[in-house]
Amino acid sequence: MTTSEELFSIYERGGAAAYFGEAVSMSEHGLQAAFFARASGAADALVLAALLHDVGHLLEAVPEDIAEWKSDAHHELIGSRWLARRFGADVSEPVRLHVPAKRYLCAVDASYFDKLSAASVHTLRLQGGPMSAAEAAAFEREPFHRQAIRVRAWDDQGKVPQLAVPDFGHYRELIDRLALAGFGNSSGGG
């Protein structure tokens, strides 16, 4: 089974489910994030990170109703570990850091919190809230923190009901090319 077939199978099983408190499905959310990444001229690895940033939600069972979430699911860690076995750090590390990027942005940009959806505000509380100054400084030392901030922006954008974007088949070649490249370009690009 190719990596794209494996991913398509995962998204076929759970991607049609509502994206926890948002007006789009899990698949629509990832596809929209990738669409916005591509539209901004992001490097291929970052487009793929945007597409797959929430794959961790589909790998572990969590309550479908976000109101039932009493603790953080750590989907960014689950997803990044899974992706790291198939792609280079330029894909998996922005995924690992996209939740810390939300916490970071809430700490350093006073207007960012007001842009979050109600569901993102709820999960922010479970994820530890805005970072402290020490946490923000540590985040800034992460090699892929800038890429994670970009993925976070596309994550926040990718919640538009009925937005027409390319489907998963559009990304098949990209997925398999980057998977076959193994750890590829770890510079992070984009």
KAVENSUL-V756096 format. One record per residue. N is the residue number from 1. RES is the residue in three letters. PHI is phi in whole degrees, -180 to 180 (* if undefined). OMEGA is omega in radians with two decimals (999 if undefined). D_CENTER is the distance of its C-alpha to the mean C-alpha in whole Angstrom. Layout:
# KAVENSUL-V756096
N,RES,PHI,OMEGA,D_CENTER + N,RES,PHI,OMEGA,D_CENTER
This chain:
# KAVENSUL-V756096
1,MET,*,3.11,24 + 2,THR,-76,3.11,21 + 3,THR,-63,3.12,18 + 4,SER,-64,3.11,17 + 5,GLU,-63,3.11,19 + 6,GLU,-62,3.13,18 + 7,LEU,-66,-3.14,14 + 8,PHE,-61,3.11,16 + 9,SER,-63,3.12,18 + 10,ILE,-61,-3.12,15 + 11,TYR,-73,3.06,14 + 12,GLU,-66,3.14,18 + 13,ARG,-70,-3.01,18 + 14,GLY,-128,-3.03,16 + 15,GLY,-71,-3.13,14 + 16,ALA,-78,3.13,17 + 17,ALA,-66,3.11,16 + 18,ALA,-60,3.12,16 + 19,TYR,-85,3.05,12 + 20,PHE,16,3.04,14 + 21,GLY,83,3.14,16 + 22,GLU,-109,-3.10,15 + 23,ALA,-92,3.11,17 + 24,VAL,-133,3.08,15 + 25,SER,-84,3.09,14 + 26,MET,-59,-3.14,11 + 27,SER,-65,3.13,12 + 28,GLU,-58,-3.12,12 + 29,HIS,-62,3.12,9 + 30,GLY,-63,3.13,7 + 31,LEU,-64,3.10,11 + 32,GLN,-68,3.12,11 + 33,ALA,-59,3.11,8 + 34,ALA,-64,3.10,9 + 35,PHE,-60,3.13,13 + 36,PHE,-67,3.08,12 + 37,ALA,-63,3.14,11 + 38,ARG,-62,-3.13,14 + 39,ALA,-63,-3.13,16 + 40,SER,-87,3.13,16 + 41,GLY,83,-3.12,17 + 42,ALA,-65,3.04,14 + 43,ALA,-63,-3.10,15 + 44,ASP,-54,-3.12,15 + 45,ALA,-62,-3.14,12 + 46,LEU,-75,3.03,10 + 47,VAL,-62,3.13,10 + 48,LEU,-66,3.07,9 + 49,ALA,-60,3.10,6 + 50,ALA,-64,3.14,5 + 51,LEU,-60,-2.97,7 + 52,LEU,-106,-3.00,6 + 53,HIS,-61,-3.12,2 + 54,ASP,-110,-3.13,5 + 55,VAL,-58,3.11,8 + 56,GLY,-58,3.08,9 + 57,HIS,-64,-3.08,10 + 58,LEU,-91,-3.13,12 + 59,LEU,-94,-3.12,14 + 60,GLU,-130,3.11,15 + 61,ALA,-78,3.04,17 + 62,VAL,-136,3.09,17 + 63,PRO,-58,-3.14,19 + 64,GLU,-69,3.14,18 + 65,ASP,-88,-3.07,19 + 66,ILE,-61,3.12,17 + 67,ALA,-64,3.13,21 + 68,GLU,-84,-3.13,22 + 69,TRP,-73,3.14,19 + 70,LYS,-107,3.08,21 + 71,SER,-148,-3.13,19 + 72,ASP,-70,-3.14,15 + 73,ALA,-83,-3.12,14 + 74,HIS,55,-3.10,12 + 75,HIS,-62,-3.14,9 + 76,GLU,-67,3.11,7 + 77,LEU,-75,3.11,11 + 78,ILE,-61,-3.12,12 + 79,GLY,-65,-3.10,9 + 80,SER,-67,3.08,9 + 81,ARG,-64,3.12,13 + 82,TRP,-63,-3.13,13 + 83,LEU,-66,-3.11,11 + 84,ALA,-64,3.08,14 + 85,ARG,-80,-3.06,17 + 86,ARG,-125,-3.06,16 + 87,PHE,-138,3.09,15 + 88,GLY,-80,3.14,15 + 89,ALA,-62,-3.14,14 + 90,ASP,-68,3.00,13 + 91,VAL,-101,-3.00,10 + 92,SER,-73,-3.08,10 + 93,GLU,-70,3.04,10 + 94,PRO,-60,3.07,8 + 95,VAL,-67,3.12,5 + 96,ARG,-58,-3.02,8 + 97,LEU,-98,-3.05,9 + 98,HIS,-71,3.04,6 + 99,VAL,-76,3.02,8 + 100,PRO,-57,3.11,11 + 101,ALA,-63,3.09,11 + 102,LYS,-64,3.13,11 + 103,ARG,-62,3.13,14 + 104,TYR,-63,-3.11,15 + 105,LEU,-62,3.08,15 + 106,CYS,-64,-3.12,17 + 107,ALA,-81,-3.00,20 + 108,VAL,-106,-3.10,20 + 109,ASP,-128,-3.06,20 + 110,ALA,-59,-3.10,22 + 111,SER,-88,-3.05,21 + 112,TYR,-64,-3.11,17 + 113,PHE,-54,-3.11,18 + 114,ASP,-66,-3.14,20 + 115,LYS,-88,-3.09,17 + 116,LEU,-74,3.03,15 + 117,SER,-71,3.12,15 + 118,ALA,-59,3.13,18 + 119,ALA,-65,3.12,15 + 120,SER,-68,3.07,13 + 121,VAL,-65,3.13,16 + 122,HIS,-61,-3.11,17 + 123,THR,-70,3.09,14 + 124,LEU,-57,3.11,15 + 125,ARG,-61,-3.13,18 + 126,LEU,-70,-3.09,17 + 127,GLN,-88,3.06,15 + 128,GLY,113,3.12,18 + 129,GLY,71,3.12,18 + 130,PRO,-58,-3.14,18 + 131,MET,-68,2.95,19 + 132,SER,-75,3.11,22 + 133,ALA,-60,3.13,24 + 134,ALA,-67,3.10,24 + 135,GLU,-64,3.13,20 + 136,ALA,-63,3.11,19 + 137,ALA,-64,3.11,22 + 138,ALA,-66,3.11,20 + 139,PHE,-61,-3.13,17 + 140,GLU,-64,3.09,18 + 141,ARG,-85,3.11,20 + 142,GLU,-66,-3.10,17 + 143,PRO,-57,-3.08,17 + 144,PHE,-109,-3.07,13 + 145,HIS,-67,3.14,13 + 146,ARG,-66,3.10,14 + 147,GLN,-66,3.13,11 + 148,ALA,-65,3.09,9 + 149,ILE,-64,3.10,10 + 150,ARG,-67,3.10,10 + 151,VAL,-60,3.12,6 + 152,ARG,-59,3.14,7 + 153,ALA,-62,3.13,10 + 154,TRP,-71,3.04,8 + 155,ASP,-59,-3.14,6 + 156,ASP,-65,3.14,10 + 157,GLN,-74,-2.95,12 + 158,GLY,-79,-3.09,10 + 159,LYS,-138,-3.04,12 + 160,VAL,-99,-3.13,16 + 161,PRO,-59,3.02,18 + 162,GLN,61,3.06,20 + 163,LEU,-74,-3.14,18 + 164,ALA,-81,3.13,19 + 165,VAL,-138,3.08,17 + 166,PRO,-60,-3.14,17 + 167,ASP,-86,-3.10,17 + 168,PHE,-61,3.13,15 + 169,GLY,-56,3.11,19 + 170,HIS,-61,-3.06,18 + 171,TYR,-101,-3.08,16 + 172,ARG,-55,-3.10,18 + 173,GLU,-63,3.13,20 + 174,LEU,-61,-3.14,17 + 175,ILE,-59,-3.07,15 + 176,ASP,-70,3.10,19 + 177,ARG,-65,-3.13,20 + 178,LEU,-72,3.08,17 + 179,ALA,-67,-3.14,17 + 180,LEU,-68,3.14,21 + 181,ALA,-74,3.14,21 + 182,GLY,64,-3.08,20 + 183,PHE,-89,2.95,19 + 184,GLY,35,-3.09,20 + 185,ASN,-88,-3.11,19 + 186,SER,-87,3.12,18 + 187,SER,-74,3.10,19 + 188,GLY,95,3.10,15 + 189,GLY,44,3.01,17 + 190,GLY,50,999,16
